Structures are given as structure tokens and as C-alpha cells.
Amino acid sequence: MLPRWSRSLGSLTNLKYRNDVCPIPRQTYSMATVATTAADVSLPPKSPVNLDKLFWSKPCSLALPADSPHRMDEPNYEGFKRIILKLMLFYSKQSKSIRGANVIYRRVVSQVDQPLIYDVFDLEKTFKMTFSLLVLHMWFCLRRLKEEGKEGVELGQYLYELYNHDVELRVSKAGVNLLLSKWMKELERVFYGNIVAYDAAMLPEVKKDELQNVIWRNVFCDDGTSKPDDAALRAVQVFSTFLFSIVANHVSCKVIALIKAVTSLNCVFIYVQAMTRYVRREVGCLSLTDKEAMFSGNFMFTPLENTSSNK
């Protein structure tokens, strides 16, 4: 695996960023295609939604209906204005692809920058966490566009350019102005490494929990360690239950700290499992989303709420 967050993004962990998007020189995308009483023991903060009810429904198309206020349709100019715009190549294939890529990336940023996604999966809103979510949602789109062959890969190139420039602006906004090119190269390495890992985890011959392991390493874990298997997780749960069973009116601070640690570990894997369901569902939904909706950006990711669309 490529260098982990603790080395590549450590100095950016708690910094803020910006969301500007604008075109940059063309780069390559095609190569790419995680002393008190028992009553005082506080549990990790709960998600505002019920994770157990999210992302279980069958995948469905994410295309926006024709009457949706969120649609971004091509302007339909007539007469002399249309002639002028046509002469200026406004309706050329490249221009349409660039406009489509802008809309697609706006969908990505809208999903990643909304506070709810951090609340639902109990994530800290730092630069590296936002970056990992950007990469994940970029992978959603690039994977789907690649299914459309050469035309989709070309559109994915424009999408990658927008993403790359946005990340550069976010890094600069975070205060990294010196050695910016070095940081961008490192982030590019991490991007491609994550893309390859996600693609490999979706292959039919891999273990069922491989995607969950990849999400753990790329999103939830700072040091790149592997996620404990199900047997280890069950042992943690049993041990946590045992600790609570022996707690009386007086327990030491060390025991309280241990209870918090094992409980926190148990909760983290609940979030990992929920994100794994979310990832699989988004991949399935995008596969069912038609080409026109994908190329124009007229789709929206699954809402992160207890609605009928994602239960």
C-alpha cells in the first residue's frame, strides 16, 4: 500500500480548507481507471440516525426525475445566439464534457462537504478525512464512467482535473504554500493507491470482508493497520460485556478507561460496517443510473437519512 496518512497527511490533520472548483491543465486519469461509578461511564457519541436501518434496500437508479429542482440541464438557446455559441464551440463534444464534469464534481463535493456524512459515520472533519471521502466518491463516479468505454474515460479525465485542482486549493487554503507540488504528488500517490484498492476489493473472487478492510484502512485508520477479523471483534464485544458485568459501585479509573476503549472499538466497527453497506449500495445504484444522467451530472448520491430510499 502507498504511504499512510500519518506520514503523508500528518501536518494537515486539523486544518480547514476551501471548496473552489476551476479548470487546470490536463493530467492523466486513464492509468487509474477509516475514581467514578458505573453510571459515569460515557459511551461514544451516537449518530443522529439509526445506522442499523440505513443502506439495506435494493440498489436503484440515482438519476434525477425530469421535474427535479436539482437538475442541471443544457441551455437551449435559439436563433442568432445559438449560431454564435455554436461557432464558439459551445456545443462541441469537449465543451459538453467539461460542463458535465463540473456538474458531476459538484455532486461529489455536495455529498462530501455536508456535515451529515461526518455525523452519520462518526468522522472528524479534518483535511485528511475529507480527502479520503473525496477519493471514495471520485472512485464511485470514475468506476461508473469507465463502464461506458472510451467516452466515459475521457469524461473521467475532465472530472479528475477538477478534483485535482480542488484538492490543490484545499491544501493551499490549509496553509501549505511551500513545497505544494511535493504535497500534491504525495496526495496523487494516495489517490491512485486507494482507487486500485477499492477496485480490487470489488472483484468477485476476493473475500467478502475485503471491502470492509479497505474502508477501514483508507478512511477510519490512521496507521494502515488491518482491521481485526470477526472473531476478534466478537471477543472484544464479549470482553466489554464482561467488564460491565463486574462493575459495581466503585471501580478504578483504569477499569473505566478500559471499558471506554473496548466500547469505542466496538462502535467504530459498527460505523465501518455501515459505510461498507453505503459503498456497495452506491456502486449498485450508479450501475443502474443511465448514461445520460451520468454524463450530464443529473444524479444525486443516496441521502444519508432514514428515508425509504436507503432503508
TORKOL-4160 file (C-alpha; in steps of 0.2 Angstrom, whole numbers, padded with zeros to 4 digits, m for minus):
311
<pt num="1" X="0000" Y="0000" Z="0000"/>
<pt num="2" X="0006" Y="0018" Z="m0003"/>
<pt num="3" X="0012" Y="0029" Z="0012"/>
<pt num="4" X="m0001" Y="0031" Z="0025"/>
<pt num="5" X="m0010" Y="0046" Z="0032"/>
<pt num="6" X="0001" Y="0048" Z="0047"/>
<pt num="7" X="0016" Y="0051" Z="0036"/>
<pt num="8" X="0008" Y="0059" Z="0020"/>
<pt num="9" X="m0005" Y="0070" Z="0028"/>
<pt num="10" X="0000" Y="0072" Z="0046"/>
<pt num="11" X="0003" Y="0090" Z="0047"/>
<pt num="12" X="m0014" Y="0094" Z="0038"/>
<pt num="13" X="m0025" Y="0084" Z="0050"/>
<pt num="14" X="m0034" Y="0098" Z="0059"/>
<pt num="15" X="m0033" Y="0111" Z="0046"/>
<pt num="16" X="m0048" Y="0118" Z="0037"/>
<pt num="17" X="m0050" Y="0121" Z="0018"/>
<pt num="18" X="m0060" Y="0128" Z="0004"/>
<pt num="19" X="m0071" Y="0121" Z="m0010"/>
<pt num="20" X="m0067" Y="0131" Z="m0025"/>
<pt num="21" X="m0068" Y="0122" Z="m0042"/>
<pt num="22" X="m0060" Y="0128" Z="m0058"/>
<pt num="23" X="m0051" Y="0120" Z="m0073"/>
<pt num="24" X="m0032" Y="0116" Z="m0073"/>
<pt num="25" X="m0020" Y="0109" Z="m0086"/>
<pt num="26" X="m0024" Y="0091" Z="m0092"/>
<pt num="27" X="m0017" Y="0077" Z="m0082"/>
<pt num="28" X="m0018" Y="0059" Z="m0083"/>
<pt num="29" X="m0033" Y="0049" Z="m0076"/>
<pt num="30" X="m0034" Y="0034" Z="m0088"/>
<pt num="31" X="m0020" Y="0025" Z="m0078"/>
<pt num="32" X="m0031" Y="0023" Z="m0063"/>
<pt num="33" X="m0047" Y="0018" Z="m0071"/>
<pt num="34" X="m0055" Y="0024" Z="0040"/>
<pt num="35" X="m0062" Y="0036" Z="0204"/>
<pt num="36" X="m0081" Y="0036" Z="0197"/>
<pt num="37" X="m0096" Y="0025" Z="0197"/>
<pt num="38" X="m0103" Y="0014" Z="0183"/>
<pt num="39" X="m0116" Y="0027" Z="0180"/>
<pt num="40" X="m0102" Y="0039" Z="0175"/>
<pt num="41" X="m0096" Y="0028" Z="0161"/>
<pt num="42" X="m0100" Y="0038" Z="0145"/>
<pt num="43" X="m0101" Y="0030" Z="0128"/>
<pt num="44" X="m0095" Y="0037" Z="0112"/>
<pt num="45" X="m0107" Y="0050" Z="0104"/>
<pt num="46" X="m0121" Y="0042" Z="0094"/>
<pt num="47" X="m0126" Y="0045" Z="0076"/>
<pt num="48" X="m0141" Y="0056" Z="0073"/>
<pt num="49" X="m0148" Y="0042" Z="0063"/>
<pt num="50" X="m0151" Y="0024" Z="0066"/>
<pt num="51" X="m0136" Y="0015" Z="0057"/>
<pt num="52" X="m0145" Y="m0002" Z="0058"/>
<pt num="53" X="m0159" Y="0005" Z="0047"/>
<pt num="54" X="m0148" Y="0013" Z="0033"/>
<pt num="55" X="m0142" Y="0006" Z="0016"/>
<pt num="56" X="m0151" Y="m0011" Z="0017"/>
<pt num="57" X="m0163" Y="m0008" Z="0002"/>
<pt num="58" X="m0160" Y="m0014" Z="m0015"/>
<pt num="59" X="m0150" Y="m0003" Z="m0026"/>
<pt num="60" X="m0160" Y="0009" Z="m0038"/>
<pt num="61" X="m0155" Y="0022" Z="m0051"/>
<pt num="62" X="m0149" Y="0039" Z="m0044"/>
<pt num="63" X="m0155" Y="0048" Z="m0059"/>
<pt num="64" X="m0165" Y="0064" Z="m0055"/>
<pt num="65" X="m0183" Y="0065" Z="m0062"/>
<pt num="66" X="m0186" Y="0077" Z="m0076"/>
<pt num="67" X="m0196" Y="0089" Z="m0064"/>
<pt num="68" X="m0182" Y="0089" Z="m0050"/>
<pt num="69" X="m0176" Y="0106" Z="m0045"/>
<pt num="70" X="m0159" Y="0099" Z="m0043"/>
<pt num="71" X="m0157" Y="0095" Z="m0062"/>
<pt num="72" X="m0144" Y="0105" Z="m0072"/>
<pt num="73" X="m0150" Y="0104" Z="m0090"/>
<pt num="74" X="m0141" Y="0110" Z="m0105"/>
<pt num="75" X="m0146" Y="0128" Z="m0110"/>
<pt num="76" X="m0157" Y="0128" Z="m0126"/>
<pt num="77" X="m0153" Y="0144" Z="m0135"/>
<pt num="78" X="m0162" Y="0148" Z="m0151"/>
<pt num="79" X="m0159" Y="0159" Z="m0166"/>
<pt num="80" X="m0144" Y="0170" Z="m0168"/>
<pt num="81" X="m0137" Y="0167" Z="m0150"/>
<pt num="82" X="m0136" Y="0148" Z="m0154"/>
<pt num="83" X="m0127" Y="0151" Z="m0170"/>
<pt num="84" X="m0114" Y="0162" Z="m0161"/>
<pt num="85" X="m0112" Y="0149" Z="m0147"/>
<pt num="86" X="m0110" Y="0135" Z="m0160"/>
<pt num="87" X="m0096" Y="0145" Z="m0169"/>
<pt num="88" X="m0088" Y="0147" Z="m0152"/>
<pt num="89" X="m0089" Y="0128" Z="m0150"/>
<pt num="90" X="m0101" Y="0129" Z="m0135"/>
<pt num="91" X="m0110" Y="0114" Z="m0141"/>
<pt num="92" X="m0094" Y="0104" Z="m0146"/>
<pt num="93" X="m0091" Y="0087" Z="m0138"/>
<pt num="94" X="m0077" Y="0094" Z="m0127"/>
<pt num="95" X="m0087" Y="0108" Z="m0120"/>
<pt num="96" X="m0102" Y="0097" Z="m0116"/>
<pt num="97" X="m0090" Y="0085" Z="m0107"/>
<pt num="98" X="m0082" Y="0099" Z="m0097"/>
<pt num="99" X="m0099" Y="0106" Z="m0092"/>
<pt num="100" X="m0104" Y="0088" Z="m0087"/>
<pt num="101" X="m0089" Y="0085" Z="m0077"/>
<pt num="102" X="m0092" Y="0101" Z="m0067"/>
<pt num="103" X="m0109" Y="0096" Z="m0063"/>
<pt num="104" X="m0103" Y="0078" Z="m0058"/>
<pt num="105" X="m0090" Y="0086" Z="m0047"/>
<pt num="106" X="m0102" Y="0097" Z="m0038"/>
<pt num="107" X="m0112" Y="0082" Z="m0034"/>
<pt num="108" X="m0097" Y="0074" Z="m0026"/>
<pt num="109" X="m0092" Y="0090" Z="m0016"/>
<pt num="110" X="m0110" Y="0092" Z="m0010"/>
<pt num="111" X="m0110" Y="0074" Z="m0003"/>
<pt num="112" X="m0093" Y="0075" Z="0005"/>
<pt num="113" X="m0094" Y="0093" Z="0012"/>
<pt num="114" X="m0111" Y="0091" Z="0020"/>
<pt num="115" X="m0110" Y="0089" Z="0039"/>
<pt num="116" X="m0122" Y="0075" Z="0040"/>
<pt num="117" X="m0109" Y="0062" Z="0032"/>
<pt num="118" X="m0097" Y="0065" Z="0046"/>
<pt num="119" X="m0111" Y="0064" Z="0059"/>
<pt num="120" X="m0118" Y="0048" Z="0052"/>
<pt num="121" X="m0101" Y="0039" Z="0051"/>
<pt num="122" X="m0094" Y="0047" Z="0067"/>
<pt num="123" X="m0080" Y="0055" Z="0057"/>
<pt num="124" X="m0069" Y="0070" Z="0062"/>
<pt num="125" X="m0070" Y="0084" Z="0049"/>
<pt num="126" X="m0051" Y="0086" Z="0046"/>
<pt num="127" X="m0042" Y="0088" Z="0030"/>
<pt num="128" X="m0037" Y="0070" Z="0028"/>
<pt num="129" X="m0054" Y="0064" Z="0032"/>
<pt num="130" X="m0062" Y="0075" Z="0019"/>
<pt num="131" X="m0049" Y="0070" Z="0007"/>
<pt num="132" X="m0052" Y="0051" Z="0010"/>
<pt num="133" X="m0071" Y="0054" Z="0007"/>
<pt num="134" X="m0067" Y="0064" Z="m0009"/>
<pt num="135" X="m0057" Y="0050" Z="m0016"/>
<pt num="136" X="m0070" Y="0037" Z="m0011"/>
<pt num="137" X="m0084" Y="0047" Z="m0020"/>
<pt num="138" X="m0072" Y="0050" Z="m0035"/>
<pt num="139" X="m0070" Y="0032" Z="m0036"/>
<pt num="140" X="m0089" Y="0029" Z="m0037"/>
<pt num="141" X="m0090" Y="0041" Z="m0052"/>
<pt num="142" X="m0074" Y="0035" Z="m0061"/>
<pt num="143" X="m0079" Y="0017" Z="m0059"/>
<pt num="144" X="m0096" Y="0020" Z="m0067"/>
<pt num="145" X="m0090" Y="0031" Z="m0081"/>
<pt num="146" X="m0077" Y="0018" Z="m0086"/>
<pt num="147" X="m0091" Y="0006" Z="m0089"/>
<pt num="148" X="m0096" Y="0017" Z="m0104"/>
<pt num="149" X="m0079" Y="0014" Z="m0113"/>
<pt num="150" X="m0068" Y="0027" Z="m0121"/>
<pt num="151" X="m0081" Y="0041" Z="m0120"/>
<pt num="152" X="m0083" Y="0038" Z="m0101"/>
<pt num="153" X="m0064" Y="0038" Z="m0098"/>
<pt num="154" X="m0062" Y="0054" Z="m0107"/>
<pt num="155" X="m0076" Y="0062" Z="m0096"/>
<pt num="156" X="m0067" Y="0055" Z="m0081"/>
<pt num="157" X="m0052" Y="0064" Z="m0086"/>
<pt num="158" X="m0060" Y="0081" Z="m0085"/>
<pt num="159" X="m0068" Y="0076" Z="m0069"/>
<pt num="160" X="m0051" Y="0071" Z="m0062"/>
<pt num="161" X="m0044" Y="0088" Z="m0067"/>
<pt num="162" X="m0057" Y="0097" Z="m0057"/>
<pt num="163" X="m0054" Y="0086" Z="m0042"/>
<pt num="164" X="m0035" Y="0088" Z="m0043"/>
<pt num="165" X="m0037" Y="0107" Z="m0044"/>
<pt num="166" X="m0050" Y="0107" Z="m0030"/>
<pt num="167" X="m0038" Y="0097" Z="m0019"/>
<pt num="168" X="m0024" Y="0109" Z="m0023"/>
<pt num="169" X="m0034" Y="0124" Z="m0017"/>
<pt num="170" X="m0039" Y="0115" Z="m0001"/>
<pt num="171" X="m0021" Y="0111" Z="0003"/>
<pt num="172" X="m0016" Y="0129" Z="m0001"/>
<pt num="173" X="m0030" Y="0135" Z="0010"/>
<pt num="174" X="m0025" Y="0124" Z="0024"/>
<pt num="175" X="m0008" Y="0134" Z="0024"/>
<pt num="176" X="0003" Y="0123" Z="0014"/>
<pt num="177" X="0011" Y="0135" Z="0002"/>
<pt num="178" X="0029" Y="0129" Z="0002"/>
<pt num="179" X="0033" Y="0113" Z="m0007"/>
<pt num="180" X="0015" Y="0112" Z="m0013"/>
<pt num="181" X="0020" Y="0102" Z="m0028"/>
<pt num="182" X="0028" Y="0089" Z="m0017"/>
<pt num="183" X="0012" Y="0088" Z="m0007"/>
<pt num="184" X="0001" Y="0086" Z="m0022"/>
<pt num="185" X="0012" Y="0072" Z="m0029"/>
<pt num="186" X="0010" Y="0063" Z="m0012"/>
<pt num="187" X="m0009" Y="0065" Z="m0012"/>
<pt num="188" X="m0009" Y="0059" Z="m0030"/>
<pt num="189" X="0000" Y="0043" Z="m0025"/>
<pt num="190" X="m0013" Y="0040" Z="m0011"/>
<pt num="191" X="m0027" Y="0044" Z="m0023"/>
<pt num="192" X="m0021" Y="0030" Z="m0035"/>
<pt num="193" X="m0017" Y="0018" Z="m0022"/>
<pt num="194" X="m0035" Y="0020" Z="m0014"/>
<pt num="195" X="m0043" Y="0018" Z="m0031"/>
<pt num="196" X="m0033" Y="0002" Z="m0035"/>
<pt num="197" X="m0038" Y="m0005" Z="m0018"/>
<pt num="198" X="m0056" Y="m0001" Z="m0020"/>
<pt num="199" X="m0056" Y="m0009" Z="m0037"/>
<pt num="200" X="m0048" Y="m0024" Z="m0031"/>
<pt num="201" X="m0060" Y="m0026" Z="m0016"/>
<pt num="202" X="m0075" Y="m0027" Z="m0028"/>
<pt num="203" X="m0068" Y="m0041" Z="m0038"/>
<pt num="204" X="m0079" Y="m0057" Z="m0037"/>
<pt num="205" X="m0065" Y="m0068" Z="m0031"/>
<pt num="206" X="m0059" Y="m0058" Z="m0016"/>
<pt num="207" X="m0065" Y="m0062" Z="0002"/>
<pt num="208" X="m0082" Y="m0055" Z="0007"/>
<pt num="209" X="m0074" Y="m0043" Z="0020"/>
<pt num="210" X="m0061" Y="m0036" Z="0009"/>
<pt num="211" X="m0070" Y="m0020" Z="0005"/>
<pt num="212" X="m0073" Y="m0018" Z="0024"/>
<pt num="213" X="m0055" Y="m0020" Z="0027"/>
<pt num="214" X="m0050" Y="m0007" Z="0013"/>
<pt num="215" X="m0063" Y="0005" Z="0020"/>
<pt num="216" X="m0055" Y="0003" Z="0037"/>
<pt num="217" X="m0038" Y="0006" Z="0031"/>
<pt num="218" X="m0042" Y="0021" Z="0019"/>
<pt num="219" X="m0055" Y="0030" Z="0030"/>
<pt num="220" X="m0055" Y="0025" Z="0048"/>
<pt num="221" X="m0037" Y="0020" Z="0052"/>
<pt num="222" X="m0023" Y="0032" Z="0053"/>
<pt num="223" X="m0008" Y="0020" Z="0053"/>
<pt num="224" X="m0014" Y="0007" Z="0040"/>
<pt num="225" X="m0016" Y="m0007" Z="0051"/>
<pt num="226" X="m0028" Y="m0021" Z="0046"/>
<pt num="227" X="m0045" Y="m0022" Z="0054"/>
<pt num="228" X="m0047" Y="m0036" Z="0067"/>
<pt num="229" X="m0057" Y="m0051" Z="0060"/>
<pt num="230" X="m0075" Y="m0055" Z="0065"/>
<pt num="231" X="m0068" Y="m0067" Z="0078"/>
<pt num="232" X="m0058" Y="m0054" Z="0086"/>
<pt num="233" X="m0072" Y="m0042" Z="0086"/>
<pt num="234" X="m0084" Y="m0054" Z="0095"/>
<pt num="235" X="m0070" Y="m0056" Z="0108"/>
<pt num="236" X="m0070" Y="m0038" Z="0110"/>
<pt num="237" X="m0089" Y="m0037" Z="0112"/>
<pt num="238" X="m0088" Y="m0052" Z="0125"/>
<pt num="239" X="m0074" Y="m0044" Z="0135"/>
<pt num="240" X="m0084" Y="m0027" Z="0135"/>
<pt num="241" X="m0099" Y="m0036" Z="0142"/>
<pt num="242" X="m0089" Y="m0045" Z="0155"/>
<pt num="243" X="m0081" Y="m0029" Z="0161"/>
<pt num="244" X="m0098" Y="m0020" Z="0163"/>
<pt num="245" X="m0105" Y="m0036" Z="0172"/>
<pt num="246" X="m0091" Y="m0034" Z="0185"/>
<pt num="247" X="m0093" Y="m0015" Z="0188"/>
<pt num="248" X="m0101" Y="m0012" Z="0205"/>
<pt num="249" X="m0102" Y="0005" Z="0214"/>
<pt num="250" X="m0084" Y="0008" Z="0214"/>
<pt num="251" X="m0071" Y="0005" Z="0200"/>
<pt num="252" X="m0054" Y="0012" Z="0197"/>
<pt num="253" X="m0051" Y="0024" Z="0183"/>
<pt num="254" X="m0040" Y="0011" Z="0174"/>
<pt num="255" X="m0055" Y="0000" Z="0173"/>
<pt num="256" X="m0066" Y="0014" Z="0167"/>
<pt num="257" X="m0054" Y="0019" Z="0154"/>
<pt num="258" X="m0053" Y="0001" Z="0148"/>
<pt num="259" X="m0072" Y="0000" Z="0147"/>
<pt num="260" X="m0072" Y="0016" Z="0136"/>
<pt num="261" X="m0058" Y="0009" Z="0125"/>
<pt num="262" X="m0066" Y="m0008" Z="0121"/>
<pt num="263" X="m0083" Y="0001" Z="0119"/>
<pt num="264" X="m0076" Y="0013" Z="0107"/>
<pt num="265" X="m0068" Y="0000" Z="0097"/>
<pt num="266" X="m0084" Y="m0009" Z="0095"/>
<pt num="267" X="m0093" Y="0007" Z="0090"/>
<pt num="268" X="m0080" Y="0011" Z="0077"/>
<pt num="269" X="m0083" Y="m0006" Z="0068"/>
<pt num="270" X="m0102" Y="m0003" Z="0068"/>
<pt num="271" X="m0098" Y="0013" Z="0058"/>
<pt num="272" X="m0086" Y="0004" Z="0046"/>
<pt num="273" X="m0099" Y="m0009" Z="0043"/>
<pt num="274" X="m0112" Y="0004" Z="0039"/>
<pt num="275" X="m0100" Y="0013" Z="0027"/>
<pt num="276" X="m0097" Y="m0003" Z="0019"/>
<pt num="277" X="m0115" Y="m0005" Z="0015"/>
<pt num="278" X="m0116" Y="0013" Z="0009"/>
<pt num="279" X="m0102" Y="0009" Z="m0003"/>
<pt num="280" X="m0109" Y="m0006" Z="m0010"/>
<pt num="281" X="m0126" Y="0002" Z="m0012"/>
<pt num="282" X="m0119" Y="0017" Z="m0021"/>
<pt num="283" X="m0109" Y="0006" Z="m0033"/>
<pt num="284" X="m0125" Y="m0004" Z="m0037"/>
<pt num="285" X="m0136" Y="0012" Z="m0039"/>
<pt num="286" X="m0123" Y="0021" Z="m0050"/>
<pt num="287" X="m0123" Y="0005" Z="m0061"/>
<pt num="288" X="m0142" Y="0006" Z="m0063"/>
<pt num="289" X="m0140" Y="0025" Z="m0067"/>
<pt num="290" X="m0142" Y="0028" Z="m0086"/>
<pt num="291" X="m0128" Y="0036" Z="m0096"/>
<pt num="292" X="m0137" Y="0052" Z="m0100"/>
<pt num="293" X="m0139" Y="0055" Z="m0081"/>
<pt num="294" X="m0121" Y="0051" Z="m0078"/>
<pt num="295" X="m0114" Y="0061" Z="m0092"/>
<pt num="296" X="m0124" Y="0077" Z="m0088"/>
<pt num="297" X="m0122" Y="0075" Z="m0069"/>
<pt num="298" X="m0141" Y="0074" Z="m0066"/>
<pt num="299" X="m0140" Y="0062" Z="m0052"/>
<pt num="300" X="m0138" Y="0063" Z="m0033"/>
<pt num="301" X="m0130" Y="0051" Z="m0021"/>
<pt num="302" X="m0141" Y="0042" Z="m0008"/>
<pt num="303" X="m0147" Y="0054" Z="0005"/>
<pt num="304" X="m0139" Y="0050" Z="0022"/>
<pt num="305" X="m0155" Y="0049" Z="0032"/>
<pt num="306" X="m0168" Y="0037" Z="0037"/>
<pt num="307" X="m0178" Y="0038" Z="0021"/>
<pt num="308" X="m0187" Y="0025" Z="0011"/>
<pt num="309" X="m0173" Y="0027" Z="m0002"/>
<pt num="310" X="m0159" Y="0019" Z="0008"/>
<pt num="311" X="m0168" Y="0009" Z="0022"/>
